[in-house]
């Protein structure tokens, strides 16, 4: 069994869901692993990962509004050292995921027709984000 690990340096464009499927598939291609598992981990506490629909952008907009309603900036947060969007970003990250594990088939993420992997940036400003991609298999 082979293993491959690398860190992807990505730049978000501000709050929203950013499709990172192509970048992770490129890392899998570099691993030369055809069948196995890929774990992707975001090394930040104000961003998260989610597998979601890649066909209708309204789904992503609805999810963004849903999460903003759950953890609004207007709430009276104690932690506000980095601005009014910081603590809501931490809360949003806490109720989503920091990692995803996806099967690898034929050297790619084994997604269904309408699935993609998204980096969910919870801060308003663009940020540099690191994703650790670990692939195990044959």
PLY file of the C-alpha trace (Angstrom):
ply
format ascii 1.0
element vertex 138
property float x
property float y
property float z
element edge 137
property int vertex1
property int vertex2
end_header
0.00 0.00 0.00
1.30 3.44 -0.93
0.81 6.78 0.83
1.16 10.33 -0.37
0.71 13.57 1.55
0.96 17.16 0.44
-0.26 20.55 1.54
-2.17 22.71 -0.92
-1.90 26.47 -0.48
-5.13 28.08 -1.68
-6.45 31.61 -1.55
-10.16 32.11 -0.89
-11.88 35.07 -2.48
-13.81 35.92 0.68
-16.88 34.36 2.27
-18.44 31.54 0.30
-17.96 28.04 -0.98
-15.01 27.47 -3.31
-14.83 24.26 -5.34
-11.44 22.62 -4.65
-12.17 19.30 -6.36
-9.75 19.92 -9.25
-6.89 20.84 -6.91
-7.42 17.71 -4.79
-7.73 15.51 -7.88
-4.41 16.95 -9.09
-2.82 15.94 -5.77
-4.25 12.44 -6.18
-2.79 12.28 -9.71
0.63 13.22 -8.31
0.28 10.39 -5.77
-0.11 7.85 -8.59
-2.66 6.03 -6.42
-5.56 4.62 -8.43
-7.71 3.04 -5.73
-7.85 4.00 -2.08
-8.93 6.78 0.26
-8.24 10.49 0.29
-8.51 12.54 3.46
-8.54 16.32 3.11
-8.02 18.47 6.21
-8.26 22.27 6.44
-5.68 23.74 8.87
-7.81 26.66 10.02
-10.51 27.41 12.59
-12.51 29.89 10.52
-12.97 27.79 7.37
-14.30 24.32 6.75
-14.84 21.62 4.13
-18.09 20.28 2.76
-19.20 17.90 0.04
-22.11 19.47 -1.77
-23.98 19.79 -5.05
-21.97 21.23 -7.93
-24.77 21.81 -10.44
-27.03 24.58 -9.13
-25.23 27.55 -7.51
-28.48 28.40 -5.69
-27.75 25.46 -3.36
-24.49 27.09 -2.26
-26.13 30.50 -1.81
-28.94 28.94 0.26
-26.41 27.11 2.44
-24.51 30.36 2.98
-27.66 32.17 4.11
-28.67 29.22 6.32
-25.32 29.21 8.12
-25.31 33.02 8.42
-28.70 32.77 10.14
-27.34 30.18 12.60
-24.25 32.24 13.49
-24.96 35.88 12.58
-22.42 38.68 12.87
-25.07 40.75 14.64
-25.02 38.48 17.69
-23.20 39.79 20.74
-20.02 37.67 20.60
-17.40 37.97 23.34
-14.48 37.17 20.99
-14.20 40.01 18.49
-10.46 40.78 18.43
-10.17 40.22 14.66
-13.40 41.92 13.66
-17.13 41.22 13.68
-16.87 38.29 11.23
-14.25 36.38 13.26
-16.30 34.66 15.98
-19.21 33.85 13.66
-16.61 32.21 11.40
-15.40 30.06 14.31
-18.99 29.10 15.19
-19.73 28.20 11.56
-16.58 26.10 11.37
-17.50 24.31 14.63
-20.81 23.07 13.19
-19.41 22.04 9.82
-16.29 19.91 9.20
-12.54 20.37 9.16
-11.94 17.16 7.19
-13.52 14.87 4.62
-12.56 11.32 3.66
-13.51 10.30 0.14
-12.90 7.07 -1.79
-10.45 7.23 -4.70
-11.38 5.33 -7.84
-9.50 5.40 -11.14
-7.11 7.98 -9.66
-9.83 10.54 -8.81
-12.27 11.37 -6.04
-15.15 8.90 -6.40
-17.91 11.50 -6.33
-21.44 11.07 -7.54
-22.63 13.02 -10.56
-23.58 16.19 -8.67
-20.96 16.19 -5.91
-17.88 18.36 -5.38
-15.56 19.23 -2.50
-15.76 22.82 -1.32
-13.60 24.95 0.92
-16.10 27.01 2.89
-14.54 30.35 3.73
-16.38 31.84 6.71
-14.51 35.17 6.79
-15.48 38.12 4.57
-11.94 38.93 3.40
-9.83 36.65 1.19
-7.51 34.39 3.19
-4.64 32.04 2.44
-5.81 28.55 3.40
-3.89 25.28 3.69
-5.41 21.90 2.90
-3.53 18.75 3.83
-4.30 16.01 1.31
-3.43 12.46 2.40
-3.97 9.63 -0.08
-3.61 5.94 0.82
-4.07 3.00 -1.53
-2.72 1.18 -4.52
0 1
1 2
2 3
3 4
4 5
5 6
6 7
7 8
8 9
9 10
10 11
11 12
12 13
13 14
14 15
15 16
16 17
17 18
18 19
19 20
20 21
21 22
22 23
23 24
24 25
25 26
26 27
27 28
28 29
29 30
30 31
31 32
32 33
33 34
34 35
35 36
36 37
37 38
38 39
39 40
40 41
41 42
42 43
43 44
44 45
45 46
46 47
47 48
48 49
49 50
50 51
51 52
52 53
53 54
54 55
55 56
56 57
57 58
58 59
59 60
60 61
61 62
62 63
63 64
64 65
65 66
66 67
67 68
68 69
69 70
70 71
71 72
72 73
73 74
74 75
75 76
76 77
77 78
78 79
79 80
80 81
81 82
82 83
83 84
84 85
85 86
86 87
87 88
88 89
89 90
90 91
91 92
92 93
93 94
94 95
95 96
96 97
97 98
98 99
99 100
100 101
101 102
102 103
103 104
104 105
105 106
106 107
107 108
108 109
109 110
110 111
111 112
112 113
113 114
114 115
115 116
116 117
117 118
118 119
119 120
120 121
121 122
122 123
123 124
124 125
125 126
126 127
127 128
128 129
129 130
130 131
131 132
132 133
133 134
134 135
135 136
136 137
